[in-house]
Each structure stands twice: as structure tokens, then as C-alpha cells.
Amino acid sequence: CASHPELGGEELKLNLDVEVPRDEFDRFPPFRALHVRHRPVVADGLSLGEGEGGVGGDDDGSPLDVADCGEVLSPRDWHQALTTSSLFDEDDAKETEGGGSMKKKKTEKTTTPPTVVLDCRNSYESDVGRFKGSTPLNTTTYKDTWASLERVLETTPKDATVLTYCTGGIRCVKVGAYLRQRMGFKNVSSLEGGIVNYTAIMRMEAEKTSTDFQTLSAFRGLNYVFNDRVAEVVTSDPPLGTSVALSMAKTDPRAVEAVAAVNERKAWTSRSAGSHHANDGGSEKTGGSQTTTTIADSSHWEDLEDYAAQQSDQEPDLLRHLRHFTCAAFPQASHMVSGHLQGRLLTSLTTLKGANTVLEIGTFTGYSALCLAEGLVAAGTKGPSVVTLEVDERAAAIARDFFQRSPYGDMIELMEGKAEESLRRLADNTASATGGSTRAMDVIFLDADKRKYAMYLDTLLDTGLAASGTLLLVDNTLWKGRILTPLIGDDKAAKRDRLIAQSLHEFNVKVRKDRRLSQVLLPLRDGLTMIQVK
């Protein structure tokens, strides 16, 4: 035992899983003040007490006996049951190398009894991944489960084999009890530990047998897991896999929204926490006074941004879907999307400028390019007017798809390759088209490699792509607040972050000192600098 000031000077005692007599527990409780608040069970549409009626037809008012929920299958037995059932396509029932007991066997077709595999999760989970041959309940909330079971199994004979699964195996306990006690199905089985346990066991099985896991797995796509509500990639086959294929966006927007929701939240949390990462005891001296920034402030700022978005023009449906899609496809880079507020600002500034030509350096998945094109249309511009540069082929492919689906597809030209090379080529092309001099762009949006911002600015001015009257918008110029409070640490990520912050600070100073430019740096999102070429 040891005394710790953080614990009020009390000794830290470890209970190594030993039984404590009741009288000793009463005399020496583990907490000085312990109050357990009673909370109602998660709303499941069923009452745990008497009178659990109203759902499922023949109900005698008695509660469900969750012990009577059917057989629980291990992941290996579950895999065998699935891959030998008639629900599994013959093409997918090919034997896998070294599979042993895990080999997929072809089964003779039979008429009775049928097998039904039920995905007992909500629709936003089953939309992004599920077991092959399974039937999703397509519920919005847990309490919708019972009515959905009645609907889905309405014509299913009672001697059918019903296999149920969920994320972690908990929900299926009550589902199994309901199927047996309320609906009369006797051959009910569930997956032990749910999808999470299945994928873990099957990965070990694949490694042990030198089998490709993605070929072996009967679960396809993404598993929308409980921990922080993020998607675990299980297999990469479209439309649910690692690449989040473009067809996914065309078929079901809910699928990508499900994966995106927490990625967006985590990206915001990361930015907020980073912007308040204090360098010296959490405080910074400003103008002779000392101010302290806390995480509570970041939460307040998040609320303010949400409020501002609510009071601004509505985000177009296509842009909202693109934002969700991007967060699903690039969970670690979802913060790179301009977002609702900044997107509306880009549209407004382009319109107010009365722009005819726009250049964007750093397309990513096309959100900001679409906002800029929208602004051009509002300004009365027609014809090809937006040139956008992107080096990432995968991001460019997504951008092209969304450009084609938008009303502005004919207005946007996407150039792939390194930005510095594309800028030189673009300057040469415009010079040739005009018979000598490069035509300056009305609006330029810079959102690319932060460490090259200074070089991009010089290139734009030297080539004439930016000239008198050009409005240059530069993103991320506050870099999560770390231009003032750099990350502390010797790890690679912290060192890289400090280099970017330093580069952006030097860029900001460079712009301020350049007499050809007039500028204002706005603390919008991650920092947006508006530069007017004099």
C-alpha cells in the first residue's frame, strides 16, 4: 500500500479478487459515500415486470425467461452452420485451403426445414456490413425489434431453423427468448459473442490454417462496433469494404452516414483538444495577464459552431452526403473536409466576388470545389470555371463521381498530379489560350500540403495566376491552435505536427510582410486567411 496525494492522502489498497465478509464490508465500505441511482432499463419496447404485453400477439402477461433463449453457437459452429446452409451461394461455398473443420461444404438443396439468419442490429449497422445470406430487421431503435420480428417471420414455418446475431451477442438473448416464447420457434440459435467474437476467432483460424481471412469470413463489409461507435473493417468487398466503393454512395446514404457519425465527432474532438493543448502548465501569458484555456472552452466552442451552422444556409443534401461519405472512406482524415460553415462561406465569397474563374489547390474529395462552383453559378457564371488540383488518386476518384452527380459537373476541371507541376502547366495553358499572358484567377482556394504554402504563394504570384484583384483563401492557418501551443513530445507525430505549425506560422508572417497583399486571418474552424492581391 502507498499513500497518494491525489487520493487525499489515503492509502491505495488493491483487492486481489478475494472475498470480503459482509460484516467487514459494512464496517469498511470501499467508498465513503456510495449512492446507487436507480435507472430504468434501456427502452426495448418490452417491460421487465408484469404485464409485458402488447407485443407479439399471444401474451399471457408473464415476463420473458431470458434463460430460455435457444442454443448458443461458438463462432466455429456458427461458421459451419452458415456456410453449409442453402443461404450461402454455391460460388461462395468453395473449399478454402487448409480449412480443416472450417472448410465450406456444398449442401444438397432441401425444401424443409428452411433456415433463416436474422441480423438483429439496427439498420445503420446492418447497412454497412452483415453475414452473407442474412436478413436485416431494419430497425431504427431496439424497441422496434419485436414488431420487425413479427413482420419478417410472418410466413416462416415454426419448424424453421432461426439463426440470430448481433454485435456482441447481448441483444440476441432477448430476441431468442422472444422467438421461442412468444412466436413459437423452437430451433433458435445465436452467435456466441456476436460479430466481434466471430471476427476475432476467424482471424486466428485464418492465421492458423494459412487461409486468407477475407475469403474465409462469412461476414462481409464493416462491423459497426460499440466502442466509440466506429466501424471495424472486416472485409473489403464492395459495396461495404475498406475502399468504401463509390457504388455505396449511390445506393444507400445511411450506410456511409453510420460510419461517418463518430469519425466526424472524433475528428472534431481531436482538433478541439489539440487547439487547447497548453505548452506551459495549461496557460499562456497575453498582454501581461494570464489566461487559461480548458476543454470546457472547446466544448463551448463546439456548441457555438453547431449553433452557427443551424442559423446559416442549409447544407445541400449532396454535400452532406459527400461529407458523410468522406468521413467513412477516410476516418483518419475526415477533418480535411471543409464542412458546413466553411463551405457556405466559400459559396458566399465566390458569389460576392462576382467571380468567373476559380482555382483550388487540394481537391480532396471535392466538397469545397462543389461549394465554389455553387458560388459561381449564383454569380451568373457559365461554362468551365473551376480548376481543382489533387495528388491522391483515391480522393480524386471520389471527387469525380460526386462532380458528375452534381449540377456543376461541366463547370469543374480536375487535374491530378503534384500541385507545383500542375500550377506551372495551368499557367502555360492559360497563357497559350490568351496569346501570351497568363490569365489571373478571380478566386483561389489553397488547402494542400501546409509545409508548401509559402512555395504555392510564390508560384501563384510569379506565374500570374494570382494578380491584382485575386482573392486568395488559405485554409488551416491556425493549425488547431498549435501555432501558439505546439504539441509536446519526441514521437514522430509530435515532431511532424510542430514542423507544420512552424511552417504555417512562417507563412502567416510572410503574408503579413508582403506589401503586395492585404489580408485578414479569421479564427473560423481551423483558421482561414483571406488575402487580396493589391
Order of alpha helices (4+ residues) and beta strands (2+ residues): beta-beta-alpha-beta-alpha-beta-alpha-beta-beta-alpha-beta-alpha-beta-alpha-alpha-beta-beta-alpha-alpha-beta-beta-alpha-alpha-alpha-beta-alpha-beta-alpha-beta-alpha-beta-alpha-beta-alpha-beta-beta
